Amino acid sequence: MAESPHGLDRRDFLTAALASAGALAIGTPAWASATARYPAVRKAAEAQREAAIKRIQDWIAHPSIAAENLNMKEGAEYMATLAREAGFDSATIIPTDGHPGVFATMDNGAKRTLALYFMYDVKQFDPAEWSSPPLEARIVDKPGFGRAIVGRGAVNQKGPEATVLAALHAMRAAKVKLPVNLVLVAEGEEEIGSPHFHQVVQSPNVFAALKKAEGVFIPASWQDMNGSVAVNLGSKGVVELELIASGEKWGRGPKGDIHSSMKAMVDSPPWRLVQALNTLVTPDGNTAAIEGWFENVRPLTAREKELIAEIARNGDEATQKKLLGVSRWIDDLPYPKALERLASQPTVNIEGLVSGYTGPGGKTVLPGRAVAKLDLRLVPNQTRKEAVEKLRAHLDKKGFNDVELKVTGGYDPTETAEDSRIIRAELATYKRAGVTATLNPRLAGSWPGAVFTAPPVSLPAGHFGLGHGSGAHAPDEYYVVESTNPKVAGIVDAVMGYVDMFYQIAEVK
Amino acid sequence: MAESPHGLDRRDFLTAALASAGALAIGTPAWASATARYPAVRKAAEAQREAAIKRIQDWIAHPSIAAENLNMKEGAEYMATLAREAGFDSATIIPTDGHPGVFATMDNGAKRTLALYFMYDVKQFDPAEWSSPPLEARIVDKPGFGRAIVGRGAVNQKGPEATVLAALHAMRAAKVKLPVNLVLVAEGEEEIGSPHFHQVVQSPNVFAALKKAEGVFIPASWQDMNGSVAVNLGSKGVVELELIASGEKWGRGPKGDIHSSMKAMVDSPPWRLVQALNTLVTPDGNTAAIEGWFENVRPLTAREKELIAEIARNGDEATQKKLLGVSRWIDDLPYPKALERLASQPTVNIEGLVSGYTGPGGKTVLPGRAVAKLDLRLVPNQTRKEAVEKLRAHLDKKGFNDVELKVTGGYDPTETAEDSRIIRAELATYKRAGVTATLNPRLAGSWPGAVFTAPPVSLPAGHFGLGHGSGAHAPDEYYVVESTNPKVAGIVDAVMGYVDMFYQIAEVK
């Protein structure tokens, strides 16, 4: 949700942050050798290719949008049906105080269990901004990649999720029993910040099933143009919020916008906001000055520093600066130190300022209200709850108890151990496919994974998948189904990536 | 220009600022006695009423908009033709480095000369926002006032200006020679801040003609629902500007918006802006903290304080607070002190803040640019030039030389002596018409009058007129032509107001 703003999705971010660093494995794709292990499944996947593409297109045609309360019940049913059709033994709707989740299991009599995290909702869209209708899921050319489905949800996350389902269909058609048991948990509120997903995960049957799992992943298709992927050992948390100064709450200044000449006798909510903001960070704007902010911040471990040093060594600083339009890092830090700062430091970021007249030129008003949109990135062991409480206490202590704090979304940070089976299985799968995988100690972005990684579930969690797509939350979102780039997987190779991952989970020590 | 933002025009401001205070004269309208003095002119004005209304409508149908470079040459020619038709001896186009002005004279062999300031341009408009087409100038009912022309320029300023022209037509039809000579100077750039009007005023012939005048006024129709008007002895100046912090100019932070997770290693232009803003005012946001700001500020005189005290005594503080949506003044000042602050203090006002994502909810970006729109109100003897220079020097000294300062418009403050003939003539005219006139030492708003009041022209200048209109710069701008409110002049009574003003200028001691 928070991580995929328009035009700047997870993958773009990773491309920029990691450039084309190859930290663990270097090589050319080895689709052939990887898939040679499962010839019957590969054959079935190829035979079912059109059906797999159509499954994605049909799903895209049925959008569920939590923010608009659109097709939520229908979306959960659709998800449950997709799970049943893919061979899950049972698929049930899990009600929450918000929109329902879906829970499904597939007992294959295996020793180990793998959990999958799906979302059935998609981001809002404005068809006027798209070059083809966002629910039609047309297949178009994407130069440098091949042919791709364009539609809302194509990459975030119906395409990758349906590719996992296609792997299950192919294995069943090939009469190959999965080497792992599966637990599927899906939510319909990812795009509004997963406010009730913890209720799904902690409902007794789901909780009991998850507790048996080695780990959980959300299917993803993050291969860049060179075929590389990142494996993140955790992610920062985030709190998105608005700070609002207003005449209404302050008891000073106007309730609405008035003529600016009155400033000589009337107080100003935007100046109030500027004063409040000014207390939140050090004078350079780079470090939180909120009381107690660093109390629970865990410093980087030696291993984390080692991984970052490796990313820095393999990274392309000049390219990253160019992609970001940045000429120097904070404090003119050298690249390795800047990357350490990226992984280790919580942030207080202004994502937007809005007050009074915002159009071209000027308009002489004294605004009745001023809003700063902030996002606070959190690192272990900070929590979202702690951050909101400390910010409120700070504002109150500084005398800004009239400044409203409206939280609009957020997640706790996540951590997944490098030696967990799911990470080792991911790395082994990528390696066998000849894909360069970069081990990243902490994604500077955020995702709802803390629902799994934090107590009481305490499960290793991450993203996994071959393939490529982009444009999450933006117009012309796409997911590559037919790859013309030898380093990037098309849909059948992505299917085979999931198949191999099931085996790696079963086999890894 | 700056003084008539959408929905908050000069009159609304005055209504709010002065409430219904009646400081100099109290009484009921005396149209009858006022116009009984000029029976032949009144008869002619009544006979020409439809023609006078049509003159306004025709003018509205031909908009000149400087910001859009629309019909500027045509507008100047139209203005010159209107002047000639109204009996001016000559009307010539005065070229400038921008759009042309118009200069006309009418030598009536009188002892005294009166100057008129007209603008032929109008504010931009969006027909979609209007309830009738803005160039059709339809006549509609305005409850509480009567029938009014609705159109762009109706009140700002074609309606009032054409009413002066109607007075000249009526006097000519009645074969009554004007008791004063007239000088007319018009500009076409009022709505963009009069950037070249000084070139019109200081061109040799215009300058020589103005130097003979007793004073200058722009026709206005500011009667409120009770018939009251304000007579301002000056106005504050204003500088409208944008302060812009950007990665582009700073050399830190991103050039465009990037993913907000990068905040941990990339500097932030919006935080840079907040820091710069924070240095501009005292912690309460109410007093400029810019070095040398008060150096040339002239304190209120005893007479100015006396007039303000009178306004405070007659004013309705509770109503004004209610109209403004304000529950207390700055520093909890009592009303008379708050009004002194209004008249005497320069201001640094934030009229708008814009950065990054400004829509509903959040979007995780680190913006490449942040803009604060400010207006600085100036009092005598501050100047616009001084203010801009001091603000720039202040920012540089504080280390913010990368923060851009983009001036978008402004005027110097104006002052007009209470004992000038034009002010005394205005007061006498209002008194004879039975209209409550409030003498206001200084309008807290601003207008281009400094072009006249400052050297080298050094002419008393103000606003004068009976009648009512509103909605300058807003949709459904209107000008009352047929009044059903006994305290407010319709077009014929407004015509007679100008006629009487000509005599008052001639006769006042």
Interface residues (C-beta under 8 A of the other chain):
Chain A: A2 E3 P5 H6 L8 D12 F13 A16 A17 K236 V238 E240 L241 E242 G247 G251 R252 G253 P254 K255 G256 D257 I258 H259 S260 S261 M262 K263 A264 M265 V266 D267 S268 P270 W271 R272 L273 V274 Q275 L277 N278 V281 P283 D284 G285 N286 L324 G325 V326 S327 R328 W329 I330 L333 A338 L339 R341 L342 A343 S344 Q345 P346 T347 V348 N349 I350 E351 G352 L353 V354 S355 G356 Y357 T358 G361 G362 K363 T364 V365 L366 P367 G368 A370 K373 D375 R377 T408 G409 L443 A444 G445 S446
Chain B: A2 E3 P5 H6 L8 D12 F13 A16 A17 K236 V238 E240 L241 E242 G247 G251 R252 G253 P254 K255 G256 D257 I258 H259 S260 S261 M262 K263 A264 M265 V266 D267 S268 P270 W271 R272 L273 V274 Q275 L277 N278 V281 P283 D284 G285 N286 L324 G325 V326 S327 R328 W329 I330 L333 A338 L339 R341 L342 A343 S344 Q345 P346 T347 V348 N349 I350 E351 G352 L353 V354 S355 G356 Y357 T358 G361 G362 K363 T364 V365 L366 P367 G368 A370 K373 D375 R377 T408 G409 L443 A444 G445 S446
